[in-house]
């Protein structure tokens, strides 16, 4: 890896996020802050593995200290999200909703399901906007 990528990665794991949600790294020369997600209306799903031996749960869920986001907890370990659960017929397939411990199916969404649902929301909003525009034009006629 290029040294700058290594430094960015190292800094992001060793320097804490500030009290106002500013991350210890910059992107394209700009400060990054968790709160900008909500300020800009960006929806976010955090997926973490319950038995992850690489990324601690607290680290994976650190943004929750600053903003509200949706969280999906996948069983098994770190690589399972990309391996076991990427099989379409698996228990927690990425394109489905799935139950967690003491959770209902609607509690957790895989990242593909999340994106499909966001796309559906955008399509509905776009159609609602188009219908609103059409009714305004019809009223003016």
DSSP file (Angstrom, degrees, kcal/mol; ACC not computed):
  #  RESIDUE AA STRUCTURE BP1 BP2  ACC     N-H-->O    O-->H-N    N-H-->O    O-->H-N    TCO  KAPPA ALPHA  PHI   PSI    X-CA   Y-CA   Z-CA
    1    1 A X              0   0    0      0, 0.0     2,-0.0     0, 0.0     5,-0.0   0.000 360.0 360.0 360.0 148.6    0.0    0.0    0.0
    2    2 A X    >>  -     0   0    0      1,-0.1     4,-2.1     4,-0.0     3,-0.7  -0.394 360.0-117.1 -63.0 145.5    1.1    3.6   -0.5
    3    3 A X  H 3> S+     0   0    0      1,-0.2     4,-2.6     2,-0.2     5,-0.2   0.839 113.7  57.5 -54.6 -35.6    2.5    5.2    2.6
    4    4 A X  H 3> S+     0   0    0      2,-0.2     4,-2.2     1,-0.2    -1,-0.2   0.875 107.5  46.9 -66.7 -35.4   -0.3    7.8    2.6
    5    5 A X  H <> S+     0   0    0     -3,-0.7     4,-2.5     2,-0.2    -1,-0.2   0.903 112.0  50.9 -69.9 -41.3   -3.0    5.1    2.7
    6    6 A X  H  X S+     0   0    0     -4,-2.1     4,-2.8     2,-0.2    -2,-0.2   0.915 111.5  47.8 -61.2 -43.3   -1.2    3.3    5.5
    7    7 A X  H  X S+     0   0    0     -4,-2.6     4,-3.2     2,-0.2     5,-0.3   0.915 110.8  51.2 -64.7 -43.5   -0.9    6.5    7.5
    8    8 A X  H  X S+     0   0    0     -4,-2.2     4,-2.1     2,-0.2    -2,-0.2   0.928 113.5  45.1 -59.0 -45.8   -4.6    7.2    6.9
    9    9 A X  H  X S+     0   0    0     -4,-2.5     4,-1.2     2,-0.2    -2,-0.2   0.935 114.6  47.8 -63.8 -47.1   -5.6    3.7    8.1
   10   10 A X  H >X S+     0   0    0     -4,-2.8     4,-1.6     1,-0.2     3,-0.7   0.936 112.9  48.1 -60.5 -47.9   -3.2    3.9   11.1
   11   11 A X  H 3X S+     0   0    0     -4,-3.2     4,-2.4     1,-0.2    -1,-0.2   0.885 107.2  56.2 -61.5 -39.1   -4.5    7.3   12.2
   12   12 A X  H 3< S+     0   0    0     -4,-2.1    -1,-0.2    -5,-0.3    -2,-0.2   0.772 114.6  39.6 -67.5 -23.3   -8.1    6.3   11.9
   13   13 A X  H << S+     0   0    0     -4,-1.2    -1,-0.2    -3,-0.7    -2,-0.2   0.657 123.8  36.4 -95.9 -18.4   -7.5    3.4   14.3
   14   14 A X  H  < S+     0   0    0     -4,-1.6     2,-0.5    -5,-0.2    -2,-0.2   0.661 104.1  66.7-112.0 -19.0   -5.2    5.2   16.8
   15   15 A X  S  < S-     0   0    0     -4,-2.4     9,-0.4    -5,-0.2    -1,-0.1  -0.913  82.3-126.3-106.9 125.3   -6.4    8.7   17.0
   16   16 A X        -     0   0    0     -2,-0.5     2,-0.2     1,-0.1    -2,-0.1  -0.233  23.6-102.7 -69.5 156.9   -9.9    9.1   18.6
   17   17 A X        -     0   0    0      1,-0.1     6,-0.2     6,-0.1    -1,-0.1  -0.532  46.6-109.5 -69.3 142.3  -12.8   11.0   17.1
   18   18 A X    >   -     0   0    0      4,-2.5     3,-2.1    -2,-0.2    -1,-0.1  -0.224  29.9 -99.2 -73.3 168.3  -13.2   14.4   18.7
   19   19 A X  T 3  S+     0   0    0      1,-0.3    -1,-0.1     2,-0.1    -2,-0.1   0.765 123.7  53.4 -59.9 -26.9  -16.1   15.2   21.0
   20   20 A X  T 3  S-     0   0    0      2,-0.1    15,-0.3    14,-0.0    -1,-0.3   0.398 124.7 -99.1 -91.8   4.9  -18.0   16.9   18.1
   21   21 A X  S <  S+     0   0    0     -3,-2.1    13,-2.5     1,-0.3     2,-0.4   0.583  70.4 150.1  93.8  10.5  -17.7   13.9   15.8
   22   22 A X  E     -A   33   0A   0     11,-0.2    -4,-2.5    12,-0.1    -1,-0.3  -0.649  41.1-133.0 -80.9 129.4  -14.7   15.0   13.7
   23   23 A X  E     -     0   0A   0      9,-3.0     9,-0.4    -2,-0.4    -6,-0.1  -0.402  15.4-119.1 -78.9 157.7  -12.6   12.1   12.5
   24   24 A X  E    S+     0   0A   0     -9,-0.4     2,-0.3   -13,-0.1    -1,-0.1   0.402  91.1  65.8 -79.7   5.1   -8.8   12.1   12.7
   25   25 A X  E     -     0   0A   0      7,-0.1     7,-0.8   -13,-0.1     2,-0.3  -0.875  69.8-140.1-125.7 158.1   -8.3   11.9    9.0
   26   26 A X  E     -A   31   0A   0     -2,-0.3     2,-0.4     5,-0.2     5,-0.2  -0.821   6.4-151.0-112.7 155.7   -9.1   14.2    6.1
   27   27 A X  E >  S-A   30   0A   0      3,-2.4     3,-1.8    -2,-0.3    -2,-0.0  -0.993  82.8 -10.0-128.7 124.7  -10.4   13.2    2.6
   28   28 A X  T 3  S-     0   0    0     -2,-0.4    -1,-0.1     1,-0.3     3,-0.1   0.851 130.9 -57.2  53.9  36.5   -9.4   15.4   -0.3
   29   29 A X  T 3  S+     0   0    0      1,-0.2     2,-0.4    -3,-0.0    -1,-0.3   0.509 114.2 116.6  78.3   5.1   -8.0   17.9    2.1
   30   30 A X  E <   -A   27   0A   0     -3,-1.8    -3,-2.4     1,-0.0    -1,-0.2  -0.859  68.4-113.3-111.8 142.7  -11.3   18.3    4.0
   31   31 A X  E     -A   26   0A   0     -2,-0.4     2,-0.4    -5,-0.2    -5,-0.2  -0.383  29.8-139.2 -63.9 145.8  -12.2   17.4    7.6
   32   32 A X  E     -     0   0A   0     -7,-0.8    -9,-3.0    -9,-0.4     2,-0.4  -0.917  21.2-179.1-110.4 137.3  -14.6   14.6    8.0
   33   33 A X  E >   -A   22   0A   0     -2,-0.4     3,-1.5   -11,-0.3     4,-0.4  -0.996  29.5-140.0-139.2 131.6  -17.4   14.7   10.6
   34   34 A X  T >> S+     0   0    0    -13,-2.5     3,-1.8    -2,-0.4     4,-0.6   0.853 100.7  64.6 -55.8 -36.5  -20.0   12.1   11.4
   35   35 A X  H 3> S+     0   0    0    -15,-0.3     4,-2.2     1,-0.3    -1,-0.3   0.712  85.3  72.9 -65.6 -19.5  -22.7   14.8   11.8
   36   36 A X  H <> S+     0   0    0     -3,-1.5     4,-1.9     1,-0.2    -1,-0.3   0.771  86.1  66.5 -66.4 -23.7  -22.4   15.8    8.2
   37   37 A X  H <4>S+     0   0    0     -3,-1.8     5,-3.1    -4,-0.4    -1,-0.2   0.969 108.7  36.1 -58.8 -52.2  -24.2   12.6    7.3
   38   38 A X  H ><5S+     0   0    0     -4,-0.6     3,-1.5     1,-0.2    -2,-0.2   0.895 113.7  57.4 -69.7 -39.4  -27.4   13.8    9.0
   39   39 A X  H 3<5S+     0   0    0     -4,-2.2    -1,-0.2     1,-0.3    -2,-0.2   0.848 113.2  41.4 -58.2 -33.2  -26.9   17.4    7.9
   40   40 A X  T 3<5S-     0   0    0     -4,-1.9    -1,-0.3    -5,-0.2    -2,-0.2   0.316 115.0-114.7 -98.2   7.3  -26.8   16.3    4.3
   41   41 A X  T < 5 +     0   0    0     -3,-1.5     2,-0.5     1,-0.2    -3,-0.2   0.767  59.2 158.4  68.4  25.7  -29.7   13.8    4.6
   42   42 A X      < -     0   0    0     -5,-3.1     2,-0.2    -6,-0.3    -1,-0.2  -0.727  31.9-145.3 -87.2 124.5  -27.4   10.8    4.0
   43   43 A X        -     0   0    0     -2,-0.5     2,-0.4    26,-0.1    26,-0.1  -0.625  18.1-166.0 -87.7 149.6  -28.8    7.5    5.3
   44   44 A X        -     0   0    0     -2,-0.2    26,-1.9    24,-0.2     2,-0.5  -0.998  16.0-162.3-144.3 134.4  -26.3    5.0    6.6
   45   45 A X  E     -b   70   0B   0     -2,-0.4     2,-0.6    24,-0.2    26,-0.2  -0.977  10.3-158.2-114.4 126.5  -26.4    1.3    7.5
   46   46 A X  E     -b   71   0B   0     24,-2.8    26,-2.7    -2,-0.5     2,-0.5  -0.927   8.1-167.7-103.2 123.1  -23.6   -0.1    9.7
   47   47 A X  E     +b   72   0B   0     -2,-0.6     2,-0.3    24,-0.2    26,-0.2  -0.935  12.5 170.9-107.8 130.9  -23.2   -3.9    9.4
   48   48 A X  E     -b   73   0B   0     24,-2.2    26,-3.2    -2,-0.5     2,-0.5  -0.958  32.6-118.2-136.4 158.6  -21.0   -5.6   11.9
   49   49 A X  E >   -b   74   0B   0     -2,-0.3     3,-1.5    24,-0.2    26,-0.2  -0.840  15.0-143.7 -99.4 128.8  -20.3   -9.2   12.8
   50   50 A X  T 3  S+     0   0    0     24,-3.2    27,-0.2    -2,-0.5    25,-0.1   0.871 101.4  37.1 -58.5 -41.1  -21.2  -10.3   16.3
   51   51 A X  T 3  S+     0   0    0     25,-3.0    27,-0.3    23,-0.3     2,-0.3  -0.126  83.0 153.8-105.3  36.8  -18.2  -12.6   16.7
   52   52 A X    <   -     0   0    0     -3,-1.5     5,-0.2    25,-0.3    25,-0.1  -0.490  24.2-176.1 -69.6 126.0  -15.7  -10.4   14.9
   53   53 A X  S    S+     0   0    0     -2,-0.3    -1,-0.2     3,-0.1     3,-0.1   0.393  81.9  47.3-100.4   1.3  -12.2  -11.0   16.1
   54   54 A X  S    S+     0   0    0      1,-0.3     2,-0.6     2,-0.0    -2,-0.1   0.810 113.6  36.5-106.5 -48.2  -10.8   -8.2   13.9
   55   55 A X  S    S-     0   0    0     -6,-0.1    -1,-0.3     4,-0.0    -6,-0.2  -0.942  82.5-131.9-113.1 119.2  -13.0   -5.2   14.5
   56   56 A X     >  -     0   0    0     -2,-0.6     4,-2.5    -3,-0.1     3,-0.4  -0.368  18.8-120.9 -67.8 146.5  -14.4   -4.7   18.0
   57   57 A X  H  > S+     0   0    0      1,-0.2     4,-2.3     2,-0.2    -1,-0.1   0.888 113.2  55.5 -54.4 -42.9  -18.1   -4.0   18.2
   58   58 A X  H  4 S+     0   0    0      1,-0.2    -1,-0.2     2,-0.2     4,-0.2   0.878 109.5  46.4 -60.8 -38.6  -17.5   -0.7   20.0
   59   59 A X  H >4 S+     0   0    0     -3,-0.4     3,-1.1     1,-0.2     4,-0.3   0.914 111.9  50.3 -70.0 -42.9  -15.3    0.5   17.1
   60   60 A X  H 3< S+     0   0    0     -4,-2.5     3,-0.4     1,-0.2    -2,-0.2   0.861 117.6  40.3 -62.6 -34.9  -17.8   -0.6   14.4
   61   61 A X  T >< S+     0   0    0     -4,-2.3     3,-1.9    -5,-0.2     4,-0.3   0.272  79.6 113.0 -99.9  10.9  -20.6    1.2   16.2
   62   62 A X  G X   +     0   0    0     -3,-1.1     3,-2.1     1,-0.3     4,-0.3   0.835  67.6  65.4 -53.5 -37.6  -18.6    4.3   17.2
   63   63 A X  G >> S+     0   0    0     -3,-0.4     4,-2.4    -4,-0.3     3,-2.2   0.783  85.9  73.6 -58.5 -23.6  -20.7    6.6   14.8
   64   64 A X  G <4 S+     0   0    0     -3,-1.9    -1,-0.3     1,-0.3    -2,-0.2   0.709  84.0  67.1 -64.2 -18.1  -23.7    5.9   17.0
   65   65 A X  G <4 S+     0   0    0     -3,-2.1    -1,-0.3    -4,-0.3    -2,-0.2   0.667 116.1  25.4 -71.1 -14.9  -22.1    8.2   19.6
   66   66 A X  T <4 S+     0   0    0     -3,-2.2     2,-0.3     1,-0.3    -2,-0.2   0.681 127.3  15.9-121.2 -30.6  -22.7   11.1   17.2
   67   67 A X  S  < S-     0   0    0     -4,-2.4     2,-0.6   -29,-0.0    -1,-0.3  -0.951  71.4-106.6-145.7 161.7  -25.6   10.2   14.9
   68   68 A X        +     0   0    0     -2,-0.3     2,-0.3    -3,-0.1   -24,-0.2  -0.832  47.4 158.0 -92.2 124.1  -28.5    7.9   14.5
   69   69 A X        -     0   0    0     -2,-0.6     2,-0.3   -26,-0.1   -24,-0.2  -0.931  44.6 -96.8-137.7 163.0  -28.0    5.2   11.8
   70   70 A X  E     -b   45   0B   0    -26,-1.9   -24,-2.8    -2,-0.3     2,-0.4  -0.601  38.4-157.5 -80.4 143.3  -29.4    1.8   11.1
   71   71 A X  E     -b   46   0B   0     -2,-0.3     2,-0.5   -26,-0.2   -24,-0.2  -0.975  11.1-169.1-126.0 135.9  -27.4   -1.2   12.4
   72   72 A X  E     -b   47   0B   0    -26,-2.7   -24,-2.2    -2,-0.4     2,-0.6  -0.991  10.5-154.5-123.1 124.4  -27.5   -4.8   11.3
   73   73 A X  E     -b   48   0B   0     -2,-0.5     2,-0.4   -26,-0.2   -24,-0.2  -0.871  10.0-159.3 -99.9 119.0  -25.7   -7.4   13.4
   74   74 A X  E     -b   49   0B   0    -26,-3.2   -24,-3.2    -2,-0.6   -23,-0.3  -0.786  18.5-120.0 -96.1 138.0  -24.6  -10.5   11.4
   75   75 A X  S    S+     0   0    0     -2,-0.4     2,-0.1   -26,-0.2    -1,-0.1  -0.241  76.6  26.0 -65.9 166.1  -23.9  -13.7   13.2
   76   76 A X  S    S-     0   0    0    -27,-0.1   -25,-3.0     4,-0.1   -24,-0.1  -0.334  97.0 -43.6  77.3-155.9  -20.4  -15.3   12.9
   77   77 A X    >>  -     0   0    0    -27,-0.2     3,-1.1   -26,-0.1     4,-0.5  -0.203  65.0 -70.9-107.6-168.4  -17.1  -13.4   12.3
   78   78 A X  G >4 S+     0   0    0    -27,-0.3     3,-0.6     1,-0.3     4,-0.3   0.850 124.2  40.9 -53.5 -49.3  -15.5  -10.7   10.3
   79   79 A X  G >> S+     0   0    0      1,-0.2     4,-1.5     2,-0.1     3,-0.6   0.612  92.5  86.3 -80.6 -10.8  -15.4  -12.4    6.9
   80   80 A X  G <4>S+     0   0    0     -3,-1.1     5,-2.9     1,-0.2     6,-0.4   0.825  81.4  60.1 -63.5 -31.1  -18.8  -14.0    7.1
   81   81 A X  G <<5S+     0   0    0     -3,-0.6    -1,-0.2    -4,-0.5    -2,-0.1   0.912 114.2  36.7 -62.0 -40.0  -20.6  -10.9    5.7
   82   82 A X  T <45S+     0   0    0     -3,-0.6    -1,-0.2    -4,-0.3    -2,-0.2   0.663 133.2  23.5 -86.1 -16.7  -18.6  -11.2    2.5
   83   83 A X  T ><5S+     0   0    0     -4,-1.5     3,-1.0     3,-0.1     4,-0.4   0.743 126.5  27.9-112.6 -79.1  -18.5  -15.0    2.4
   84   84 A X  G > 5S+     0   0    0      1,-0.3     3,-1.0     2,-0.2    -3,-0.2   0.900 125.8  44.0 -55.2 -46.4  -21.2  -17.0    4.1
   85   85 A X  G 3 <S+     0   0    0     -5,-2.9     9,-1.5     1,-0.2    -1,-0.3   0.556  97.7  72.5 -84.2  -6.0  -23.9  -14.4    3.9
   86   86 A X  G <  S+     0   0    0     -3,-1.0     2,-0.5    -6,-0.4    -1,-0.2   0.587  73.2  99.1 -81.8  -7.8  -23.2  -13.4    0.3
   87   87 A X  S X  S-     0   0    0     -3,-1.0     3,-2.5    -4,-0.4     5,-0.1  -0.694  78.6-136.3 -76.7 121.7  -24.8  -16.7   -0.8
   88   88 A X  T 3  S+     0   0    0     -2,-0.5     5,-0.2     1,-0.3    -1,-0.1   0.727 100.9  48.8 -55.9 -24.7  -28.4  -15.8   -1.8
   89   89 A X  T 3  S+     0   0    0      3,-0.1    -1,-0.3     4,-0.0    -4,-0.1   0.361  87.1 117.3 -96.9   6.3  -29.9  -18.8    0.0
   90   90 A X  S X  S-     0   0    0     -3,-2.5     3,-1.3    -6,-0.1    -5,-0.1  -0.229  80.0-106.1 -73.4 164.7  -28.0  -18.3    3.3
   91   91 A X  T 3  S+     0   0    0      1,-0.3     8,-0.2     7,-0.0    -1,-0.1   0.841 119.5  28.6 -58.2 -38.0  -29.8  -17.5    6.6
   92   92 A X  T 3  S-     0   0    0      6,-0.1    -1,-0.3    -5,-0.1     6,-0.1  -0.370  85.7-179.2-121.7  51.4  -28.7  -13.9    6.5
   93   93 A X    X   -     0   0    0     -3,-1.3     3,-1.9    -5,-0.2    17,-0.3  -0.209  35.4-121.6 -56.7 143.3  -28.5  -13.3    2.8
   94   94 A X  T 3  S+     0   0    0     -9,-1.5    19,-2.2     1,-0.3    18,-1.1   0.681 109.2  54.0 -64.0 -19.7  -27.4   -9.7    2.0
   95   95 A X  T 3  S+     0   0    0     17,-0.3    -1,-0.3    18,-0.1     2,-0.2   0.260 104.6  67.2 -98.4  11.8  -30.5   -9.0    0.0
   96   96 A X  S <  S-     0   0    0     -3,-1.9    14,-2.7    -4,-0.0     2,-0.4  -0.690  80.0-110.9-123.4 173.0  -33.0  -10.0    2.7
   97   97 A X  E     -C  109   0C   0     12,-0.2     2,-0.3    -2,-0.2    12,-0.2  -0.819  43.1-175.8 -94.4 147.9  -34.3   -9.0    6.1
   98   98 A X  E     -C  108   0C   0     10,-2.1    10,-0.8     7,-0.5     2,-0.2  -0.997  24.6-109.5-148.9 151.6  -33.2  -11.5    8.8
   99   99 A X        -     0   0    0     -2,-0.3     2,-0.2    -8,-0.2     6,-0.1  -0.487  27.4-165.1 -79.1 149.3  -33.8  -12.1   12.5
  100  100 A X    >   -     0   0    0      4,-0.3     3,-2.1    -2,-0.2     2,-0.3  -0.534  52.3 -48.2-113.1-172.3  -31.1  -11.6   15.0
  101  101 A X  T 3  S-     0   0    0      1,-0.3     3,-0.1    -2,-0.2    -1,-0.1  -0.455 130.7  -9.9 -62.0 120.7  -31.0  -12.9   18.6
  102  102 A X  T 3  S+     0   0    0     -2,-0.3     2,-0.3     1,-0.2    -1,-0.3   0.783 114.9 121.2  58.3  29.5  -34.4  -11.9   20.1
  103  103 A X    <   -     0   0    0     -3,-2.1    -1,-0.2     2,-0.0     2,-0.2  -0.854  60.7-125.0-119.5 156.1  -35.1   -9.9   17.0
  104  104 A X    >   -     0   0    0     -2,-0.3     3,-2.0    -5,-0.1     4,-0.6  -0.523  37.1-100.3 -90.5 167.7  -37.9  -10.0   14.4
  105  105 A X  G >  S+     0   0    0      1,-0.3     3,-0.6    -2,-0.2    -7,-0.5   0.839 121.8  57.7 -57.6 -34.5  -37.1  -10.3   10.7
  106  106 A X  G 3  S+     0   0    0      1,-0.2    -1,-0.3    -9,-0.2    -7,-0.1   0.577  89.5  76.6 -75.5  -7.2  -37.7   -6.6   10.2
  107  107 A X  G <  S+     0   0    0     -3,-2.0     2,-0.4     1,-0.1    -1,-0.2   0.905  97.6  37.6 -70.9 -40.9  -35.0   -5.7   12.7
  108  108 A X  E <   -C   98   0C   0    -10,-0.8   -10,-2.1    -3,-0.6     2,-0.4  -0.922  63.0-171.6-119.3 137.3  -32.0   -6.4   10.5
  109  109 A X  E     -C   97   0C   0     -2,-0.4   -12,-0.2   -12,-0.2   -15,-0.1  -0.970  25.0-122.9-121.5 140.8  -31.5   -5.7    6.8
  110  110 A X     >  -     0   0    0    -14,-2.7     4,-2.6    -2,-0.4     5,-0.2  -0.378  33.6-107.0 -70.7 161.4  -28.6   -6.9    4.7
  111  111 A X  H  > S+     0   0    0      1,-0.2     4,-2.0     2,-0.2     5,-0.1   0.825 120.4  50.0 -64.4 -31.6  -26.7   -4.1    2.9
  112  112 A X  H  > S+     0   0    0    -18,-1.1     4,-2.6     2,-0.2   -17,-0.3   0.925 111.4  48.5 -71.0 -43.1  -28.1   -5.1   -0.5
  113  113 A X  H  > S+     0   0    0    -19,-2.2     4,-2.7   -17,-0.3    -2,-0.2   0.908 110.1  53.9 -59.4 -41.6  -31.7   -5.1    0.9
  114  114 A X  H  X S+     0   0    0     -4,-2.6     4,-2.4   -20,-0.3    -1,-0.2   0.929 110.7  44.8 -58.6 -47.5  -30.9   -1.7    2.5
  115  115 A X  H  X S+     0   0    0     -4,-2.0     4,-2.5     2,-0.2    -1,-0.2   0.891 112.4  51.5 -67.0 -39.2  -29.8   -0.3   -0.9
  116  116 A X  H  X S+     0   0    0     -4,-2.6     4,-2.2     2,-0.2    -2,-0.2   0.909 111.3  48.2 -62.7 -41.1  -32.8   -1.8   -2.7
  117  117 A X  H  X S+     0   0    0     -4,-2.7     4,-2.5     2,-0.2    -2,-0.2   0.894 110.7  50.7 -66.6 -40.1  -35.1   -0.2   -0.1
  118  118 A X  H  X S+     0   0    0     -4,-2.4     4,-2.4     2,-0.2    -2,-0.2   0.918 109.8  50.9 -61.9 -42.6  -33.4    3.2   -0.5
  119  119 A X  H  X S+     0   0    0     -4,-2.5     4,-2.4     1,-0.2    -2,-0.2   0.911 109.6  50.1 -60.9 -42.4  -33.7    3.0   -4.2
  120  120 A X  H  X S+     0   0    0     -4,-2.2     4,-2.5     2,-0.2    -1,-0.2   0.914 109.3  51.6 -62.4 -43.2  -37.4    2.2   -3.8
  121  121 A X  H  X S+     0   0    0     -4,-2.5     4,-2.6     1,-0.2    -2,-0.2   0.911 110.6  48.7 -59.3 -43.0  -37.8    5.2   -1.5
  122  122 A X  H  X S+     0   0    0     -4,-2.4     4,-2.6     2,-0.2    -1,-0.2   0.896 110.8  50.2 -65.1 -40.4  -36.2    7.5   -4.0
  123  123 A X  H  X S+     0   0    0     -4,-2.4     4,-2.5     2,-0.2    -2,-0.2   0.921 112.5  46.7 -64.2 -43.3  -38.4    6.1   -6.8
  124  124 A X  H  X S+     0   0    0     -4,-2.5     4,-2.8     2,-0.2    -2,-0.2   0.926 113.8  48.2 -64.0 -44.9  -41.5    6.7   -4.8
  125  125 A X  H  X S+     0   0    0     -4,-2.6     4,-2.4     1,-0.2    -2,-0.2   0.897 112.0  49.9 -62.7 -40.0  -40.4   10.2   -3.8
  126  126 A X  H  X S+     0   0    0     -4,-2.6     4,-2.3     2,-0.2    -2,-0.2   0.911 112.3  46.8 -64.7 -42.6  -39.5   11.0   -7.4
  127  127 A X  H  X S+     0   0    0     -4,-2.5     4,-2.8     2,-0.2    -2,-0.2   0.896 111.4  51.5 -66.8 -39.8  -43.0    9.8   -8.6
  128  128 A X  H  X S+     0   0    0     -4,-2.8     4,-2.3     2,-0.2    -2,-0.2   0.908 111.3  48.2 -62.3 -41.1  -44.7   11.8   -5.8
  129  129 A X  H  X S+     0   0    0     -4,-2.4     4,-2.3     2,-0.2    -2,-0.2   0.899 112.3  48.2 -65.1 -41.0  -42.7   14.9   -6.9
  130  130 A X  H  X S+     0   0    0     -4,-2.3     4,-2.5     2,-0.2    -2,-0.2   0.902 112.2  49.2 -66.4 -41.1  -43.7   14.3  -10.6
  131  131 A X  H  X S+     0   0    0     -4,-2.8     4,-2.3     2,-0.2    -2,-0.2   0.885 110.7  50.7 -65.0 -38.1  -47.3   13.8   -9.6
  132  132 A X  H  X S+     0   0    0     -4,-2.3     4,-1.7    -5,-0.2    -2,-0.2   0.919 111.4  47.8 -64.8 -43.0  -47.3   16.9   -7.6
  133  133 A X  H  X S+     0   0    0     -4,-2.3     4,-1.9     1,-0.2    -2,-0.2   0.903 111.0  51.6 -63.8 -41.6  -45.8   18.8  -10.5
  134  134 A X  H  X S+     0   0    0     -4,-2.5     4,-2.4     1,-0.2    -2,-0.2   0.900 108.7  50.2 -62.6 -41.6  -48.4   17.4  -12.9
  135  135 A X  H  X S+     0   0    0     -4,-2.3     4,-1.9     1,-0.2    -1,-0.2   0.861 108.9  52.2 -68.2 -33.3  -51.3   18.4  -10.7
  136  136 A X  H  X S+     0   0    0     -4,-1.7     4,-1.4     2,-0.2    -1,-0.2   0.897 110.7  47.9 -67.1 -39.4  -49.9   22.0  -10.4
  137  137 A X  H  X S+     0   0    0     -4,-1.9     4,-1.0     1,-0.2    -2,-0.2   0.910 111.2  50.8 -66.5 -42.3  -49.7   22.1  -14.2
  138  138 A X  H  < S+     0   0    0     -4,-2.4     3,-0.4     1,-0.2    -2,-0.2   0.865 108.4  52.1 -64.8 -35.8  -53.2   20.8  -14.6
  139  139 A X  H  < S+     0   0    0     -4,-1.9    -1,-0.2     1,-0.2    -2,-0.2   0.836 106.9  53.3 -69.4 -31.5  -54.6   23.4  -12.1
  140  140 A X  H  <        0   0    0     -4,-1.4    -1,-0.2     1,-0.2    -2,-0.2   0.727 360.0 360.0 -73.9 -21.1  -52.9   26.2  -14.1
  141  141 A X     <        0   0    0     -4,-1.0    -1,-0.2    -3,-0.4    -2,-0.1   0.483 360.0 360.0 -71.6 360.0  -54.6   25.0  -17.3
